[in-house]
Structure formats: C-alpha cells, structure tokens
Amino acid sequence: MAFALNIGKCSLLGNYRENNEDSVDVKQFPDLTVCVVADGMGGQAAGEIASKKAIEIIPRELRKNLATNLNTEAVKTTTKRAIVQANEEIMAMGALDKDLKNMGTTVVMAIWRKGPEVYVAGVGDSRCYLVRSKAIKQLTVDHSLAQALVEARTISPAEAKDHRFKNVLWKYLGSKEVGDGPEVGVVPLQAGDRFLLCTDGLTGVVADEDLCNYVAGATDMQACAEGLGQLALDKGSRDNVSCIVIEVVES
C-alpha cells in the first residue's frame, strides 16, 4: 500500500512570553519529508537561536546523507549523526559567544522516506505521539530528571506529571549528554495513523486523553494544529506552544 501525508503545523508565542523560543519546520524534498519541532532554552534570544539551528541543521544533514538505498539500520545511524551534528554546532556557537553560553534546545522529529514506515527520534522533553484506533501512545522518552526518577523506580509515572523536576532536562541539544545520539524508533504505518510532534507548552497542560480525542476527531491537519495550540493557551499554558500534526492516508 502506498501512503501520502497531510501535515499541519503551528507555533504560538503564548500569553506570558515576550519571544517565541520554539521553532517548527516541515521540509519536503523529492524523496524525503522531515518534520521537526524544537523548544529552545537560554538567556535573551539564545534559546530562539538554538531551536532555529536545530531545525535548520538536521534536515540539511539528512538530505545530504540519507541515500535512497539505505536499509533501516543505516537510516537510524544517519539520523543519529544528524542530531549529533546539530548538537556539536550548537555547542560550538555557545562556546564562541558569551551571550549564547549554555543555550540549548529540545528536538523531536519524524522522517518519512515515501515508504511504509516513519522514523521518530527526540532529545529533551518535546514529544512524539501516535494516535491510532482512537488510542494514544507516546513514542519518545522525556530526558527530564523526573523521568529519570521514574526509570529508577524512585517515583511513579503519576508522580512525575507534577514533580518539581519534570521540566529539568539532563539531556538536550547543547549538552555533552547527547553522546552518539538518541534511540531512533521505526513505526510501520497504517492508513489513518496520526502523529503529533509537540513542545511541553502543549503537553504540560493538555492531558494525553484530550490530545487523543482532539487529534482523532480532526478532519483538517492545519486546523488541528492551530486548534491544539489555542487549546493549550485556553488551559493556561505559560509557555510557547508548538506542534506538527501528521495524517497518514492511502495515496
């Protein structure tokens, strides 16, 4: 079965921020679609610069190095290298300019090579979800101290939702902890699948169940992305809010 993607994207400043440190982009090349969401952090405009670099470097590296004949493992390796390259360039910028010192960004991405699967990866606490058959599944793992405590079985997943360390990241682009890159997931596609890539400005205030219902019920992906952004603001999000919604259809 051949597939096509319908994609919507949205990035909102929010009610309480002076600048938008989030960046989103959908790059569509002849044999490759790359969707990237990044949530920057750092003083002044540094977070904004870091997130913009992430969404610029990663698609650039993927387009350059993702040959059409690569197998699954090679695609995973190439994806990791693209993320590591972005990390190195962001760290180098921070080292050269004192105003950019300690800048960083999360990143979450979905890569489609016009085939029967999507590749998913993330660093930080921006997330990728799959909505399928009216159920939602988080495909990425948060690199927060709260999640690390969950994995160490010190606290429960329920406690992590409101934990004081839930927004404290131990791994993000701009940190040595990125190492040789994150795990890259492979998701076999089904017609009707919907993917949601988003920052914590959305997931911090809208419950997974509500995300699922909203995305599953949408008929237009651009309207869905904009509606999710507004939903987060209506629920009192104090952050920038950004997302990309991807619908898988039979072509």
Contacts in CASP RR format, 6 or more apart in sequence:
PFRMAT RR
TARGET T0000
AUTHOR 0000-0000-0000
METHOD contacts of the structure
MODEL  1
MAFALNIGKCSLLGNYRENNEDSVDVKQFPDLTVCVVADGMGGQAAGEIA
SKKAIEIIPRELRKNLATNLNTEAVKTTTKRAIVQANEEIMAMGALDKDL
KNMGTTVVMAIWRKGPEVYVAGVGDSRCYLVRSKAIKQLTVDHSLAQALV
EARTISPAEAKDHRFKNVLWKYLGSKEVGDGPEVGVVPLQAGDRFLLCTD
GLTGVVADEDLCNYVAGATDMQACAEGLGQLALDKGSRDNVSCIVIEVVE
S
1 116 0 8 1.000
1 191 0 8 1.000
1 250 0 8 1.000
2 115 0 8 1.000
2 250 0 8 1.000
2 251 0 8 1.000
3 114 0 8 1.000
3 115 0 8 1.000
3 116 0 8 1.000
3 189 0 8 1.000
3 191 0 8 1.000
3 248 0 8 1.000
3 249 0 8 1.000
3 250 0 8 1.000
3 251 0 8 1.000
4 248 0 8 1.000
4 249 0 8 1.000
4 250 0 8 1.000
4 251 0 8 1.000
5 33 0 8 1.000
5 112 0 8 1.000
5 246 0 8 1.000
5 247 0 8 1.000
5 248 0 8 1.000
5 249 0 8 1.000
6 221 0 8 1.000
6 246 0 8 1.000
6 247 0 8 1.000
6 249 0 8 1.000
7 26 0 8 1.000
7 33 0 8 1.000
7 35 0 8 1.000
7 221 0 8 1.000
7 244 0 8 1.000
7 245 0 8 1.000
7 246 0 8 1.000
7 247 0 8 1.000
8 26 0 8 1.000
8 221 0 8 1.000
8 222 0 8 1.000
8 224 0 8 1.000
8 225 0 8 1.000
8 244 0 8 1.000
8 245 0 8 1.000
8 246 0 8 1.000
9 24 0 8 1.000
9 25 0 8 1.000
9 26 0 8 1.000
9 35 0 8 1.000
9 222 0 8 1.000
9 225 0 8 1.000
9 242 0 8 1.000
9 243 0 8 1.000
9 244 0 8 1.000
9 245 0 8 1.000
10 24 0 8 1.000
10 222 0 8 1.000
10 225 0 8 1.000
10 226 0 8 1.000
10 227 0 8 1.000
10 228 0 8 1.000
10 229 0 8 1.000
10 241 0 8 1.000
10 242 0 8 1.000
10 243 0 8 1.000
10 244 0 8 1.000
11 20 0 8 1.000
11 22 0 8 1.000
11 23 0 8 1.000
11 24 0 8 1.000
11 240 0 8 1.000
11 241 0 8 1.000
11 242 0 8 1.000
12 20 0 8 1.000
12 229 0 8 1.000
12 230 0 8 1.000
12 232 0 8 1.000
12 233 0 8 1.000
12 240 0 8 1.000
12 241 0 8 1.000
12 242 0 8 1.000
13 19 0 8 1.000
13 20 0 8 1.000
13 240 0 8 1.000
14 20 0 8 1.000
14 233 0 8 1.000
14 237 0 8 1.000
14 239 0 8 1.000
14 240 0 8 1.000
14 241 0 8 1.000
15 233 0 8 1.000
15 236 0 8 1.000
15 237 0 8 1.000
15 238 0 8 1.000
16 238 0 8 1.000
16 239 0 8 1.000
17 238 0 8 1.000
17 239 0 8 1.000
17 240 0 8 1.000
19 45 0 8 1.000
19 48 0 8 1.000
20 48 0 8 1.000
20 240 0 8 1.000
21 39 0 8 1.000
21 40 0 8 1.000
21 41 0 8 1.000
21 42 0 8 1.000
21 47 0 8 1.000
21 48 0 8 1.000
21 51 0 8 1.000
21 105 0 8 1.000
21 240 0 8 1.000
22 37 0 8 1.000
22 38 0 8 1.000
22 39 0 8 1.000
22 40 0 8 1.000
22 51 0 8 1.000
22 199 0 8 1.000
22 240 0 8 1.000
22 241 0 8 1.000
22 242 0 8 1.000
23 36 0 8 1.000
23 37 0 8 1.000
23 38 0 8 1.000
23 40 0 8 1.000
23 48 0 8 1.000
23 51 0 8 1.000
23 52 0 8 1.000
23 54 0 8 1.000
23 55 0 8 1.000
23 105 0 8 1.000
23 242 0 8 1.000
24 36 0 8 1.000
24 37 0 8 1.000
24 38 0 8 1.000
24 55 0 8 1.000
24 242 0 8 1.000
24 243 0 8 1.000
24 244 0 8 1.000
25 34 0 8 1.000
25 35 0 8 1.000
25 36 0 8 1.000
25 55 0 8 1.000
25 56 0 8 1.000
25 59 0 8 1.000
26 33 0 8 1.000
26 34 0 8 1.000
26 35 0 8 1.000
26 36 0 8 1.000
26 244 0 8 1.000
27 33 0 8 1.000
27 34 0 8 1.000
27 35 0 8 1.000
27 36 0 8 1.000
27 59 0 8 1.000
27 63 0 8 1.000
29 63 0 8 1.000
31 68 0 8 1.000
31 113 0 8 1.000
31 114 0 8 1.000
32 62 0 8 1.000
32 63 0 8 1.000
32 66 0 8 1.000
32 111 0 8 1.000
32 112 0 8 1.000
32 113 0 8 1.000
32 114 0 8 1.000
33 111 0 8 1.000
33 112 0 8 1.000
33 114 0 8 1.000
34 58 0 8 1.000
34 59 0 8 1.000
34 62 0 8 1.000
34 63 0 8 1.000
34 109 0 8 1.000
34 110 0 8 1.000
34 111 0 8 1.000
35 109 0 8 1.000
35 110 0 8 1.000
35 111 0 8 1.000
35 195 0 8 1.000
35 197 0 8 1.000
35 244 0 8 1.000
35 246 0 8 1.000
36 54 0 8 1.000
36 55 0 8 1.000
36 58 0 8 1.000
36 59 0 8 1.000
36 107 0 8 1.000
36 108 0 8 1.000
36 109 0 8 1.000
36 197 0 8 1.000
36 244 0 8 1.000
37 55 0 8 1.000
37 107 0 8 1.000
37 108 0 8 1.000
37 109 0 8 1.000
37 126 0 8 1.000
37 197 0 8 1.000
37 198 0 8 1.000
37 199 0 8 1.000
37 242 0 8 1.000
37 243 0 8 1.000
37 244 0 8 1.000
38 50 0 8 1.000
38 51 0 8 1.000
38 52 0 8 1.000
38 54 0 8 1.000
38 55 0 8 1.000
38 105 0 8 1.000
38 106 0 8 1.000
38 107 0 8 1.000
38 108 0 8 1.000
38 126 0 8 1.000
38 173 0 8 1.000
39 51 0 8 1.000
39 105 0 8 1.000
39 106 0 8 1.000
39 125 0 8 1.000
39 126 0 8 1.000
39 199 0 8 1.000
39 200 0 8 1.000
39 201 0 8 1.000
39 240 0 8 1.000
39 242 0 8 1.000
40 47 0 8 1.000
40 48 0 8 1.000
40 50 0 8 1.000
40 51 0 8 1.000
40 103 0 8 1.000
40 104 0 8 1.000
40 105 0 8 1.000
40 106 0 8 1.000
41 47 0 8 1.000
41 50 0 8 1.000
41 103 0 8 1.000
41 104 0 8 1.000
41 105 0 8 1.000
41 106 0 8 1.000
41 169 0 8 1.000
41 172 0 8 1.000
42 50 0 8 1.000
42 102 0 8 1.000
42 103 0 8 1.000
42 104 0 8 1.000
43 102 0 8 1.000
43 103 0 8 1.000
44 99 0 8 1.000
46 94 0 8 1.000
46 99 0 8 1.000
46 100 0 8 1.000
46 101 0 8 1.000
46 102 0 8 1.000
46 103 0 8 1.000
46 104 0 8 1.000
47 103 0 8 1.000
47 104 0 8 1.000
47 105 0 8 1.000
49 93 0 8 1.000
49 100 0 8 1.000
49 103 0 8 1.000
50 90 0 8 1.000
50 93 0 8 1.000
50 100 0 8 1.000
50 103 0 8 1.000
50 104 0 8 1.000
50 105 0 8 1.000
50 173 0 8 1.000
50 174 0 8 1.000
51 104 0 8 1.000
51 105 0 8 1.000
53 86 0 8 1.000
53 89 0 8 1.000
53 90 0 8 1.000
53 93 0 8 1.000
53 105 0 8 1.000
54 86 0 8 1.000
54 90 0 8 1.000
54 105 0 8 1.000
54 107 0 8 1.000
54 173 0 8 1.000
55 107 0 8 1.000
57 82 0 8 1.000
57 85 0 8 1.000
57 86 0 8 1.000
57 89 0 8 1.000
58 82 0 8 1.000
58 83 0 8 1.000
58 85 0 8 1.000
58 86 0 8 1.000
58 107 0 8 1.000
58 109 0 8 1.000
61 81 0 8 1.000
61 82 0 8 1.000
61 85 0 8 1.000
61 86 0 8 1.000
62 78 0 8 1.000
62 79 0 8 1.000
62 82 0 8 1.000
62 111 0 8 1.000
65 78 0 8 1.000
65 81 0 8 1.000
65 82 0 8 1.000
66 75 0 8 1.000
66 78 0 8 1.000
66 111 0 8 1.000
66 113 0 8 1.000
68 113 0 8 1.000
70 78 0 8 1.000
72 117 0 8 1.000
72 186 0 8 1.000
75 111 0 8 1.000
75 113 0 8 1.000
75 119 0 8 1.000
75 184 0 8 1.000
76 119 0 8 1.000
76 184 0 8 1.000
76 185 0 8 1.000
76 186 0 8 1.000
79 109 0 8 1.000
79 111 0 8 1.000
79 119 0 8 1.000
79 121 0 8 1.000
79 184 0 8 1.000
80 121 0 8 1.000
80 180 0 8 1.000
80 181 0 8 1.000
80 182 0 8 1.000
80 184 0 8 1.000
83 107 0 8 1.000
83 121 0 8 1.000
83 122 0 8 1.000
83 123 0 8 1.000
83 173 0 8 1.000
83 178 0 8 1.000
83 181 0 8 1.000
83 182 0 8 1.000
84 178 0 8 1.000
84 179 0 8 1.000
84 180 0 8 1.000
84 181 0 8 1.000
86 107 0 8 1.000
86 173 0 8 1.000
87 123 0 8 1.000
87 173 0 8 1.000
87 174 0 8 1.000
87 175 0 8 1.000
87 178 0 8 1.000
87 179 0 8 1.000
87 181 0 8 1.000
90 103 0 8 1.000
90 104 0 8 1.000
90 105 0 8 1.000
90 173 0 8 1.000
90 174 0 8 1.000
91 174 0 8 1.000
91 175 0 8 1.000
91 176 0 8 1.000
93 100 0 8 1.000
93 103 0 8 1.000
94 100 0 8 1.000
94 101 0 8 1.000
94 102 0 8 1.000
94 103 0 8 1.000
94 174 0 8 1.000
95 101 0 8 1.000
103 174 0 8 1.000
104 172 0 8 1.000
104 173 0 8 1.000
104 174 0 8 1.000
104 175 0 8 1.000
105 172 0 8 1.000
105 173 0 8 1.000
105 174 0 8 1.000
106 122 0 8 1.000
106 123 0 8 1.000
106 124 0 8 1.000
106 125 0 8 1.000
106 126 0 8 1.000
106 169 0 8 1.000
106 172 0 8 1.000
106 173 0 8 1.000
106 199 0 8 1.000
106 200 0 8 1.000
107 122 0 8 1.000
107 123 0 8 1.000
107 124 0 8 1.000
107 126 0 8 1.000
107 173 0 8 1.000
108 120 0 8 1.000
108 121 0 8 1.000
108 122 0 8 1.000
108 123 0 8 1.000
108 124 0 8 1.000
108 126 0 8 1.000
108 127 0 8 1.000
108 128 0 8 1.000
108 140 0 8 1.000
108 197 0 8 1.000
108 198 0 8 1.000
109 120 0 8 1.000
109 121 0 8 1.000
109 122 0 8 1.000
109 128 0 8 1.000
109 197 0 8 1.000
110 118 0 8 1.000
110 119 0 8 1.000
110 120 0 8 1.000
110 128 0 8 1.000
110 195 0 8 1.000
110 197 0 8 1.000
110 244 0 8 1.000
110 246 0 8 1.000
111 118 0 8 1.000
111 119 0 8 1.000
111 120 0 8 1.000
112 118 0 8 1.000
112 119 0 8 1.000
113 119 0 8 1.000
115 189 0 8 1.000
116 188 0 8 1.000
116 189 0 8 1.000
117 186 0 8 1.000
117 187 0 8 1.000
117 188 0 8 1.000
117 189 0 8 1.000
118 186 0 8 1.000
118 187 0 8 1.000
118 189 0 8 1.000
118 195 0 8 1.000
118 246 0 8 1.000
118 248 0 8 1.000
119 184 0 8 1.000
119 185 0 8 1.000
119 186 0 8 1.000
119 187 0 8 1.000
120 128 0 8 1.000
120 139 0 8 1.000
120 140 0 8 1.000
120 184 0 8 1.000
120 185 0 8 1.000
120 186 0 8 1.000
120 187 0 8 1.000
120 195 0 8 1.000
121 140 0 8 1.000
121 182 0 8 1.000
121 183 0 8 1.000
121 184 0 8 1.000
121 185 0 8 1.000
122 128 0 8 1.000
122 140 0 8 1.000
122 182 0 8 1.000
123 143 0 8 1.000
123 171 0 8 1.000
123 172 0 8 1.000
123 173 0 8 1.000
123 178 0 8 1.000
123 181 0 8 1.000
123 182 0 8 1.000
124 142 0 8 1.000
124 143 0 8 1.000
124 144 0 8 1.000
124 169 0 8 1.000
124 171 0 8 1.000
124 172 0 8 1.000
125 142 0 8 1.000
125 143 0 8 1.000
125 144 0 8 1.000
125 147 0 8 1.000
125 166 0 8 1.000
125 167 0 8 1.000
125 169 0 8 1.000
125 200 0 8 1.000
126 140 0 8 1.000
126 197 0 8 1.000
126 198 0 8 1.000
126 199 0 8 1.000
126 200 0 8 1.000
127 138 0 8 1.000
127 139 0 8 1.000
127 140 0 8 1.000
127 142 0 8 1.000
127 196 0 8 1.000
127 197 0 8 1.000
127 198 0 8 1.000
127 200 0 8 1.000
127 203 0 8 1.000
128 138 0 8 1.000
128 139 0 8 1.000
128 140 0 8 1.000
128 195 0 8 1.000
128 196 0 8 1.000
128 197 0 8 1.000
129 136 0 8 1.000
129 137 0 8 1.000
129 138 0 8 1.000
129 139 0 8 1.000
129 195 0 8 1.000
129 196 0 8 1.000
129 198 0 8 1.000
129 208 0 8 1.000
129 211 0 8 1.000
129 212 0 8 1.000
129 215 0 8 1.000
130 136 0 8 1.000
130 137 0 8 1.000
130 139 0 8 1.000
130 187 0 8 1.000
130 193 0 8 1.000
130 194 0 8 1.000
130 195 0 8 1.000
131 193 0 8 1.000
131 194 0 8 1.000
131 195 0 8 1.000
131 196 0 8 1.000
131 211 0 8 1.000
131 212 0 8 1.000
131 215 0 8 1.000
131 216 0 8 1.000
132 190 0 8 1.000
132 192 0 8 1.000
132 193 0 8 1.000
132 194 0 8 1.000
134 212 0 8 1.000
134 216 0 8 1.000
135 212 0 8 1.000
136 208 0 8 1.000
136 209 0 8 1.000
136 211 0 8 1.000
136 212 0 8 1.000
136 215 0 8 1.000
138 208 0 8 1.000
139 185 0 8 1.000
139 187 0 8 1.000
141 147 0 8 1.000
141 183 0 8 1.000
143 169 0 8 1.000
143 170 0 8 1.000
143 171 0 8 1.000
143 172 0 8 1.000
143 177 0 8 1.000
144 160 0 8 1.000
144 165 0 8 1.000
144 166 0 8 1.000
144 167 0 8 1.000
144 168 0 8 1.000
144 169 0 8 1.000
144 170 0 8 1.000
145 165 0 8 1.000
145 168 0 8 1.000
145 169 0 8 1.000
145 170 0 8 1.000
146 155 0 8 1.000
146 160 0 8 1.000
146 163 0 8 1.000
146 165 0 8 1.000
146 166 0 8 1.000
146 168 0 8 1.000
147 160 0 8 1.000
148 170 0 8 1.000
149 155 0 8 1.000
149 160 0 8 1.000
149 163 0 8 1.000
149 165 0 8 1.000
150 156 0 8 1.000
150 157 0 8 1.000
150 160 0 8 1.000
155 163 0 8 1.000
160 166 0 8 1.000
167 200 0 8 1.000
169 175 0 8 1.000
170 177 0 8 1.000
171 177 0 8 1.000
171 178 0 8 1.000
172 178 0 8 1.000
187 193 0 8 1.000
187 195 0 8 1.000
189 248 0 8 1.000
190 248 0 8 1.000
191 248 0 8 1.000
191 249 0 8 1.000
191 250 0 8 1.000
192 247 0 8 1.000
192 248 0 8 1.000
192 249 0 8 1.000
193 247 0 8 1.000
193 248 0 8 1.000
194 215 0 8 1.000
194 216 0 8 1.000
194 218 0 8 1.000
194 245 0 8 1.000
194 246 0 8 1.000
194 247 0 8 1.000
194 248 0 8 1.000
195 244 0 8 1.000
195 245 0 8 1.000
195 246 0 8 1.000
195 248 0 8 1.000
196 211 0 8 1.000
196 215 0 8 1.000
196 228 0 8 1.000
196 243 0 8 1.000
196 244 0 8 1.000
196 245 0 8 1.000
196 246 0 8 1.000
197 243 0 8 1.000
197 244 0 8 1.000
197 246 0 8 1.000
198 228 0 8 1.000
198 241 0 8 1.000
198 242 0 8 1.000
198 243 0 8 1.000
198 244 0 8 1.000
199 239 0 8 1.000
199 240 0 8 1.000
199 241 0 8 1.000
199 242 0 8 1.000
199 243 0 8 1.000
200 239 0 8 1.000
201 232 0 8 1.000
201 237 0 8 1.000
201 239 0 8 1.000
201 240 0 8 1.000
201 241 0 8 1.000
201 242 0 8 1.000
202 211 0 8 1.000
202 228 0 8 1.000
202 229 0 8 1.000
202 232 0 8 1.000
202 237 0 8 1.000
202 241 0 8 1.000
202 242 0 8 1.000
202 243 0 8 1.000
203 211 0 8 1.000
204 232 0 8 1.000
204 237 0 8 1.000
204 239 0 8 1.000
205 232 0 8 1.000
205 235 0 8 1.000
205 236 0 8 1.000
205 237 0 8 1.000
206 214 0 8 1.000
206 228 0 8 1.000
206 231 0 8 1.000
206 232 0 8 1.000
206 235 0 8 1.000
210 231 0 8 1.000
211 228 0 8 1.000
214 224 0 8 1.000
214 227 0 8 1.000
214 228 0 8 1.000
214 231 0 8 1.000
215 224 0 8 1.000
215 228 0 8 1.000
215 245 0 8 1.000
218 224 0 8 1.000
218 245 0 8 1.000
221 245 0 8 1.000
221 246 0 8 1.000
221 247 0 8 1.000
224 245 0 8 1.000
225 243 0 8 1.000
225 244 0 8 1.000
225 245 0 8 1.000
228 241 0 8 1.000
228 243 0 8 1.000
228 245 0 8 1.000
229 241 0 8 1.000
229 243 0 8 1.000
232 241 0 8 1.000
233 241 0 8 1.000
END
